[in-house]
């Protein structure tokens, strides 16, 4: 028995929890709906407060989330009949009826709150109903308002002023809201009617055009319209490449940061995105030819300043292999091998990224050109299949042209890295001499160590043997030895030592490592400069210019072939069905707008010709008992 009771209690508890969760979810949905309505700026918010302390109001906090300054909020304090007995002094009543603005948290609509009382009880014929009809309830509301006024005067020990009376009672609140709505109508209708007139003209024009399109669903006429659309598209595309301001930049333009997100950024060999703050017009939203020029300037500015990374000793030693006829070292060949390998690793991804970026820019021109056609009334909105053919041809041409141009750029890079031509790669002897100036200065300042610093560490005893022989062999007895002869001997010794150390010894010295690094840097910069200049020329000549002088002929040829092969490029059956549905929808919209237009004109006429709503009298409740047929909007 006890177990049954426990089981029954647990089931009841689960049901209660389920009901509470449902109520909470429903309450949250209602609150979200109310918040959504209050967010509409043209709505008037009616805020009902159930408190005698203005500083502890809760409903007003919710309203202030949508209307922080309460400028479109009418504040109503309900249950006035239960508040009046709580006031002990006249000052309490004064503070409640005229609260300072600091307590209301804003400037409410109407200047001050309204105060209302509604008698309790249901309206109907049931046993527990207090009022048998709406008329009985209205009379009770009017009587309750008169009683509230009398009780307030008794608490204040003075008669209420006209301003105070205008804020107490349902009839005063109704009169204020009706006047407010009437003013809003009078202010809005003159603006709404011209908008409706414009909408009428727009829908009428669309309906006429749809009817005309239905009549012209003939193959020959459709082909002619297709040719006109094609020529218009090509003209708009050419205009975008040459430069135009007809499309709104805020909608179709891209800043450099957005362009990098959509089209990819130029990334350095270590994986870091290169900065773009020094690129001209980086923050401007561009499209068409201007955006193409900015992307090319970014490539030239960023890639043109790339430096070759420092070469490690292991890379130098690995590059010094074994020749086919001897095992000596060739550091010039090693420098060429390292420089060309580094150049391929660095510039090949950058060229591919340049092609992808420029293709992205040209592809963006397609929707912009269609927008310009729609603006000028040249767009075939009902022939999506034909428009899709043009878009497909455009995408295919951009892709194939970009692929061919990138192939030419890769051929140039391959030719620059396949064979090193010193007149091109080295950028002149003076550049290398300037780069190695510090090395030469160091060598000159320590003549006693020249023989070991120029070459490799651990040179064979041959160096010391030469030096010994030069120092101890018989010298001329004449003390005035020729300086030219001594200089020639010193140069000869250095040359022999350099050849010996670079041809037969593979242990790197710091000086030789610097020389190899300098050679690699010079070759890399030569490849870089040629690659940047070649890429810019190739993309301008073989990617941009074909869009101007080849694509129009390609597009015309493809469409004419489609016309000659009797391909249903216009999909006449589907277009006819769509146009008939569009005609029916436009006719329905036209009727709705005409009805709405007539309604607003009628409202404007009634509000303009009607007499002002009389202010309800203080002594009676006639302001509440007005018949529903009264003119003017009601709440």
C-alpha positions in Angstrom: 0.0 0.0 0.0 2.8 2.3 0.9 4.6 1.6 -2.4 1.5 2.4 -4.3 1.2 5.8 -2.5 4.8 6.6 -3.2 4.4 5.6 -6.9 1.3 7.8 -7.2 3.1 10.7 -5.6 6.1 10.4 -7.9 3.8 10.3 -11.0 2.0 13.4 -9.7 5.3 15.1 -9.2 6.5 14.3 -12.7 3.2 15.6 -14.2 3.6 18.8 -12.2 7.1 19.3 -13.4 6.1 18.6 -17.0 3.2 21.2 -16.7 5.6 23.8 -15.2 8.1 23.3 -18.0 5.4 23.7 -20.6 4.2 26.9 -18.9 7.7 28.2 -18.7 8.3 27.5 -22.4 5.0 29.1 -23.4 5.8 32.1 -21.2 9.2 32.5 -22.9 7.5 32.3 -26.3 5.0 35.0 -25.4 7.8 37.2 -24.0 9.8 36.8 -27.2 6.7 37.7 -29.3 6.1 40.8 -27.2 9.7 41.9 -27.4 9.6 41.4 -31.2 6.5 43.6 -31.5 8.0 46.3 -29.2 11.1 46.5 -31.4 9.0 48.0 -34.2 9.8 51.7 -34.1 6.4 52.8 -35.3 4.5 50.9 -32.6 3.1 52.6 -29.5 3.8 50.7 -26.3 1.1 50.5 -23.6 2.9 49.7 -20.3 0.7 48.6 -17.4 2.3 49.0 -14.0 0.8 47.3 -10.9 2.7 49.1 -8.1 2.3 52.1 -5.8 6.1 52.6 -5.8 7.5 54.0 -9.0 11.1 53.0 -8.2 10.2 49.3 -7.9 8.3 48.9 -11.2 9.1 45.7 -13.1 7.1 45.9 -16.3 8.8 49.2 -17.2 12.2 47.5 -17.1 11.1 45.0 -19.7 9.7 47.8 -21.9 13.0 49.8 -21.6 14.8 47.0 -23.4 13.0 48.1 -26.6 12.4 51.7 -25.7 15.2 52.9 -23.4 14.0 56.5 -23.1 10.2 55.6 -23.0 9.5 58.1 -25.8 6.9 55.9 -27.4 5.6 54.4 -24.2 2.3 55.2 -22.5 2.6 54.4 -18.8 -0.6 53.3 -17.1 -0.9 52.6 -13.3 -3.7 50.1 -12.8 -5.8 49.2 -9.7 -6.0 52.8 -8.5 -9.0 51.9 -6.3 -6.7 49.6 -4.2 -3.9 52.2 -4.1 -5.9 55.1 -2.7 -6.5 53.6 0.8 -2.8 53.0 1.2 -1.9 56.7 1.1 -1.7 58.3 4.6 -0.8 61.9 3.7 -1.6 64.3 0.9 2.1 64.4 0.0 2.0 60.7 -0.8 -0.9 61.2 -3.2 0.9 64.2 -4.8 4.1 62.1 -5.3 2.1 59.2 -6.8 0.1 61.4 -9.2 3.1 63.5 -10.3 6.2 61.4 -10.0 9.5 63.1 -10.9 11.2 62.1 -14.1 14.1 60.5 -12.2 11.7 57.9 -10.8 10.2 57.2 -14.3 13.6 56.6 -15.9 12.7 58.6 -19.0 10.4 61.0 -20.7 7.2 59.0 -21.2 4.8 59.6 -24.0 2.2 62.1 -22.8 4.3 63.6 -20.1 3.0 61.7 -17.1 1.3 58.4 -16.3 -2.4 57.5 -16.5 -4.3 56.0 -13.5 -7.2 53.5 -14.0 -9.5 51.3 -12.1 -11.6 48.5 -13.4 -14.4 46.8 -11.3 -13.9 43.1 -10.8 -16.3 40.5 -12.1 -17.2 38.7 -15.3 -19.6 39.8 -18.0 -22.1 37.2 -19.1 -25.2 35.1 -18.2 -23.5 32.6 -15.9 -24.3 32.3 -12.2 -20.9 33.7 -11.2 -21.1 36.7 -13.6 -21.4 40.1 -12.0 -22.4 42.1 -15.1 -25.1 40.9 -17.4 -24.1 42.9 -20.5 -21.3 45.2 -21.8 -23.4 48.2 -21.1 -23.6 47.3 -17.4 -19.8 46.9 -17.3 -19.3 50.2 -19.0 -21.6 51.9 -16.5 -19.7 50.3 -13.6 -16.4 51.5 -15.1 -17.7 55.1 -15.3 -19.0 54.9 -11.8 -15.7 53.6 -10.6 -13.9 56.5 -12.2 -16.2 59.0 -10.5 -15.6 57.3 -7.1 -11.8 57.4 -7.7 -11.9 61.1 -8.4 -13.9 61.8 -5.2 -11.6 59.7 -3.0 -8.5 61.4 -4.4 -10.0 64.9 -3.7 -10.8 63.6 -0.2 -7.2 62.5 0.3 -5.8 65.7 -1.1 -8.2 67.9 0.8 -8.7 70.0 -2.3 -10.3 69.7 -5.8 -8.3 68.1 -8.6 -7.0 70.3 -11.3 -7.9 69.9 -14.9 -4.5 68.4 -15.7 -4.9 65.9 -12.9 -8.4 64.9 -14.0 -7.1 64.3 -17.6 -4.9 61.5 -16.3 -7.5 59.6 -14.2 -9.9 57.0 -15.6 -10.4 54.7 -18.6 -12.2 57.4 -20.5 -9.3 59.8 -20.3 -6.8 57.1 -21.4 -9.1 56.2 -24.3 -9.4 59.8 -25.4 -5.7 60.3 -25.3 -4.9 57.2 -27.3 -7.6 58.1 -29.9 -6.1 61.5 -30.3 -2.6 60.1 -30.5 -3.6 57.6 -33.2 -5.4 60.2 -35.1 -2.4 62.4 -35.1 -0.2 59.5 -36.2 -2.6 58.7 -39.0 -2.7 62.3 -40.2 1.1 62.4 -40.2 1.5 59.1 -41.9 -1.2 59.1 -44.6 0.4 61.9 -46.7 3.6 59.9 -46.9 1.9 56.5 -47.4 -0.3 57.5 -50.3 2.6 58.5 -52.6 4.3 55.3 -51.8 1.2 53.3 -52.7 0.9 55.3 -55.9 4.5 54.4 -56.8 3.8 50.8 -56.0 0.7 50.9 -58.2 2.7 52.2 -61.1 5.5 49.6 -60.6 3.1 46.6 -60.4 1.2 47.9 -63.4 4.4 48.2 -65.4 5.4 44.7 -64.5 2.0 43.3 -65.4 2.1 45.0 -68.8 5.6 43.7 -69.4 4.6 40.2 -68.4 1.6 40.2 -70.8 3.9 41.5 -73.5 6.4 38.7 -72.8 3.6 36.1 -73.1 2.7 37.5 -76.5 6.3 37.4 -77.7 7.0 33.8 -76.9 8.1 33.2 -80.5 11.4 31.5 -81.3 12.6 34.2 -83.7 11.7 37.0 -81.4 13.3 35.3 -78.4 16.5 34.9 -80.4 16.5 38.6 -81.2 15.9 39.5 -77.6 18.8 37.1 -76.6 21.2 38.9 -79.0 20.2 42.2 -77.5 20.7 40.9 -74.0 24.1 39.5 -75.0 25.3 42.8 -76.4 24.0 44.6 -73.4 25.9 42.2 -71.1 29.1 42.6 -73.0 28.8 46.4 -72.9 28.2 46.4 -69.1 31.2 44.1 -68.6 33.5 46.3 -70.7 32.2 49.3 -68.7 33.2 47.6 -65.4 36.7 46.8 -66.6 37.3 50.3 -68.0 35.9 51.9 -64.7 32.5 52.9 -63.6 30.6 54.2 -60.5 27.1 53.0 -61.5 27.1 50.0 -59.1 26.9 50.8 -55.4 30.3 50.1 -53.8 28.7 49.3 -50.4 26.9 46.4 -52.0 29.3 45.2 -54.8 32.7 46.6 -53.7 35.3 44.7 -51.7 38.0 46.1 -49.5 41.4 44.5 -49.6 40.7 42.6 -46.4 37.4 41.2 -47.8 39.2 40.4 -51.0 41.8 38.4 -49.2 39.2 36.4 -47.3 37.2 35.6 -50.5 40.1 35.3 -53.1 43.0 34.3 -50.9 46.0 36.2 -49.5 49.7 36.2 -50.6 51.4 34.0 -48.0 55.2 34.2 -47.3 57.3 31.0 -47.4 57.1 30.7 -43.6 53.3 30.6 -43.7 52.7 34.2 -42.5 50.2 36.4 -44.3 52.0 39.4 -45.7 50.8 42.8 -44.5 48.8 45.1 -46.7 48.7 48.4 -44.9 51.0 50.0 -47.5 48.9 48.9 -50.5 47.2 51.9 -52.1 43.4 52.1 -51.6 43.4 49.1 -49.3 40.4 50.2 -47.3 38.3 51.2 -50.3 35.5 49.0 -51.6 36.4 48.4 -55.3 35.2 46.3 -58.2 36.0 45.7 -61.8 39.2 47.2 -63.3 40.0 49.2 -60.2 40.0 46.1 -58.1 42.1 44.3 -60.7 44.7 47.1 -60.6 44.9 47.1 -56.8 45.5 43.3 -56.7 48.3 43.6 -59.2 49.8 46.5 -57.3 49.7 44.4 -54.1 51.5 41.5 -55.9 54.2 43.9 -57.2 54.6 45.7 -53.9 54.7 42.6 -51.6 56.3 40.0 -53.8 58.8 42.4 -55.3 60.3 43.0 -51.8 60.8 39.3 -50.9 64.3 38.4 -49.7 65.9 35.0 -49.8 66.1 33.4 -46.5 69.6 32.7 -45.0 71.1 29.5 -46.3 72.3 27.0 -43.7 75.7 25.3 -43.8 74.1 22.0 -44.4 72.3 23.2 -47.6 75.6 24.5 -48.9 77.5 21.3 -48.2 74.6 19.2 -49.7 74.6 21.3 -52.8 78.4 20.6 -53.3 78.1 17.1 -54.8 80.6 15.2 -57.0 81.3 16.2 -60.5 81.4 13.7 -63.4 85.2 13.9 -63.8 86.5 15.1 -60.4 85.6 15.3 -56.8 86.4 18.9 -56.2 83.9 21.5 -55.0 82.1 24.1 -57.1 80.6 26.7 -54.9 79.3 28.8 -57.8 77.3 25.8 -59.0 76.1 25.2 -55.4 74.9 28.8 -55.2 73.0 28.4 -58.4 71.4 25.2 -57.3 70.3 26.6 -54.0 68.9 29.9 -55.5 66.9 28.2 -58.2 65.4 25.7 -55.8 64.4 28.4 -53.4 62.9 30.5 -56.1 60.7 27.7 -57.4 59.5 26.9 -53.8 58.7 30.6 -53.2 57.3 32.0 -56.5 55.3 29.1 -57.9 52.7 29.2 -55.1 52.6 33.0 -55.3 51.9 32.9 -59.1 49.1 30.4 -58.5 47.6 32.6 -55.8 47.8 35.6 -58.2 45.9 33.7 -60.8 43.2 32.6 -58.3 42.9 36.2 -57.0 42.5 37.8 -60.4 40.0 35.2 -61.4 38.0 35.9 -58.3 37.9 39.6 -59.3 36.8 39.0 -62.8 34.1 36.5 -61.7 32.7 39.2 -59.4 32.0 41.3 -62.5 29.3 38.8 -63.6 26.6 39.6 -61.0 27.5 43.3 -61.2 26.8 43.3 -64.9 23.5 41.6 -64.4 22.6 44.2 -61.8 23.3 47.0 -64.2 21.1 45.3 -66.8 18.3 45.0 -64.3 18.6 48.6 -63.4 18.4 49.6 -67.1 15.6 47.2 -67.8 17.6 45.0 -70.2 17.6 41.8 -68.0 15.7 38.7 -69.1 14.4 37.7 -65.7 12.0 35.1 -67.1 14.7 33.3 -69.1 16.9 31.8 -66.4 18.2 29.0 -68.6 19.5 31.4 -71.3 21.1 33.7 -68.7 22.7 30.6 -67.2 24.2 29.8 -70.5 25.9 33.2 -70.7 27.1 32.8 -67.1 28.5 29.4 -67.8 30.3 30.6 -70.9 31.8 33.5 -68.9 33.0 31.2 -66.1 34.5 28.7 -68.6 36.3 31.5 -70.4 37.8 33.0 -67.2 38.9 29.5 -66.1 40.5 28.6 -69.3 42.2 32.0 -69.8 43.6 31.9 -66.3 44.9 28.4 -66.8 46.7 29.4 -70.1 48.1 32.6 -68.6 49.4 30.8 -65.5 51.0 28.2 -67.8 53.0 31.0 -69.6 54.1 32.4 -66.2 55.3 29.0 -65.1 57.2 28.6 -68.3 59.0 31.9 -67.6 59.8 30.8 -64.1 61.1 27.4 -65.4 63.3 29.2 -67.9 64.7 31.5 -65.2 65.4 28.5 -62.9 66.6 26.0 -65.5 69.7 27.9 -66.5 71.4 30.8 -64.7 72.5 33.6 -67.0 74.7 36.0 -65.1 73.9 39.0 -67.1 70.2 38.6 -66.0 70.4 36.9 -62.6 73.4 38.7 -61.1 72.1 42.2 -61.6 75.7 43.4 -62.4 79.0 42.9 -60.7 78.8 46.1 -58.6 75.8 44.7 -56.7 77.7 41.7 -55.5 80.8 43.8 -54.7 78.7 46.1 -52.7 77.1 43.2 -50.8 80.5 41.7 -50.0 82.1 45.0 -49.0 82.2 44.2 -45.4 83.8 40.8 -46.0 86.5 42.4 -48.1 87.2 45.1 -45.6 87.6 42.5 -42.8 90.0 40.5 -45.0 92.1 43.6 -45.8 92.4 44.6 -42.1 94.0 41.3 -41.1 96.6 40.5 -43.8 98.3 37.8 -41.7 95.1 35.8 -41.7 94.1 36.3 -45.3 95.2 32.9 -46.4 93.0 31.1 -43.9 90.0 33.5 -44.0 89.5 33.6 -47.7 89.3 29.9 -48.1 88.4 27.0 -45.9 89.3 26.1 -42.4 92.0 23.4 -42.0 93.9 24.2 -45.2 96.8 21.8 -46.0 100.4 22.7 -45.2 100.8 23.9 -48.7 99.8 27.4 -47.6 102.6 27.6 -45.0 105.1 26.1 -47.4 104.4 28.8 -49.9 104.7 31.4 -47.3 107.9 30.0 -45.9 109.5 29.8 -49.4 108.4 33.4 -50.1 110.0 34.6 -46.9 113.3 32.7 -47.0 114.1 32.3 -50.6 116.9 34.6 -51.8 115.8 38.2 -52.2 117.5 40.8 -54.3 120.3 42.6 -52.5 118.8 45.8 -53.6 116.7 47.1 -50.6 114.5 49.2 -52.9 112.3 46.3 -53.9 109.7 47.2 -56.5 106.2 47.6 -55.0 104.6 46.3 -58.1 106.6 43.1 -57.8 105.6 42.6 -54.2 101.9 43.2 -54.9 102.0 40.7 -57.8 103.6 38.1 -55.5 100.9 38.7 -52.8 98.1 38.5 -55.3 99.5 35.3 -56.7 99.8 33.8 -53.2 96.2 34.7 -52.4 94.9 33.3 -55.7 96.8 30.0 -55.2 95.5 29.7 -51.7 91.9 30.5 -52.8 91.9 27.9 -55.6 93.4 25.3 -53.3 90.9 26.0 -50.5 87.8 26.1 -52.8 88.7 23.2 -55.0 89.8 20.5 -52.6 88.5 21.3 -49.1 84.9 20.9 -48.1 85.1 22.3 -44.6 83.4 25.7 -44.7 84.9 28.9 -43.4 82.7 31.8 -42.4 84.0 34.0 -45.2 83.2 31.4 -47.9 79.8 30.9 -46.3 79.1 34.6 -46.6 80.2 34.5 -50.3 77.8 31.7 -51.1 74.9 33.4 -49.3 75.7 36.6 -51.3 75.6 34.7 -54.6 72.4 33.0 -53.7 70.7 36.3 -52.7 71.8 37.9 -55.9 70.5 35.1 -58.1 67.3 34.9 -56.1 66.6 38.7 -56.5 67.3 38.5 -60.2 64.7 35.7 -60.5 62.3 37.6 -58.3 62.5 40.8 -60.3 62.1 39.0 -63.6 59.2 36.9 -62.2 57.3 39.9 -60.9 57.7 41.9 -64.1 56.9 38.9 -66.3 53.8 37.9 -64.3 52.4 41.4 -64.5 52.9 41.6 -68.2 51.6 38.0 -68.8 48.4 38.5 -66.8 47.7 41.9 -68.5 48.3 40.6 -72.0 47.0 37.0 -71.8 44.3 37.2 -69.0 42.9 40.7 -68.9 43.0 41.7 -72.6 41.3 38.5 -73.9 38.3 39.4 -71.7 38.1 42.6 -73.7 38.9 41.5 -77.3 38.3 37.7 -77.4 35.4 36.9 -75.1 32.8 38.9 -77.0 33.5 36.9 -80.2 33.6 33.6 -78.2 30.2 34.3 -76.6 28.6 35.3 -79.9 29.9 32.2 -81.6 28.6 29.8 -78.8 25.2 31.4 -78.8 24.8 31.3 -82.6 25.8 27.7 -82.6 23.1 27.0 -80.0 20.6 28.9 -82.1 21.5 27.0 -85.3 21.3 23.6 -83.6 17.8 24.4 -82.5 18.7 24.0 -78.8 15.8 25.1 -76.6 18.0 27.7 -74.9 14.9 29.6 -73.8 12.9 26.7 -72.4 9.6 28.1 -73.8 7.2 25.7 -72.1 8.6 26.4 -68.6 8.9 30.1 -69.3 5.2 30.3 -70.5 4.1 28.5 -67.3 6.2 30.9 -65.1 4.9 34.0 -66.9 1.3 32.9 -66.5 1.8 32.4 -62.8 3.6 35.7 -62.5 0.7 37.4 -64.3 -1.8 36.0 -61.9 0.3 37.0 -58.9 0.8 40.5 -60.2 -2.9 40.9 -60.9 -3.7 39.8 -57.3 -1.0 42.3 -55.9 -2.5 45.0 -58.0 -6.0 44.5 -56.5 -4.6 44.4 -53.0 -2.6 47.6 -53.5 -5.6 49.4 -55.1 -7.8 48.4 -52.2 -5.2 49.6 -49.7 -4.8 52.8 -51.6 -8.5 53.5 -51.6 -8.7 52.7 -47.9 -5.9 55.1 -46.9 -7.4 57.9 -49.1 -10.8 57.3 -47.4 -9.2 57.4 -43.9 -7.4 60.6 -44.8 -10.6 62.1 -46.0 -12.6 61.1 -42.9 -9.9 62.3 -40.5 -9.5 65.6 -42.3 -13.3 66.3 -42.5 -14.3 64.9 -39.0 -14.7 67.1 -35.9 -12.2 66.7 -33.1 -13.1 64.1 -30.5 -14.6 66.0 -27.5 -12.8 65.7 -24.3 -14.7 63.6 -21.8 -16.4 65.5 -19.0 -15.2 65.1 -15.5 -18.7 64.6 -14.0 -19.9 61.8 -16.2 -18.6 58.8 -18.0 -19.9 59.7 -21.5 -16.4 59.5 -22.9 -16.5 55.8 -22.3 -20.0 55.1 -23.4 -19.5 56.4 -26.9 -21.1 54.2 -29.5 -18.9 52.0 -31.7 -20.0 54.0 -34.8 -18.2 57.1 -33.7 -15.7 58.4 -36.2 -12.0 58.2 -35.6 -9.9 55.2 -34.8 -10.4 53.4 -31.5 -8.1 51.3 -29.3 
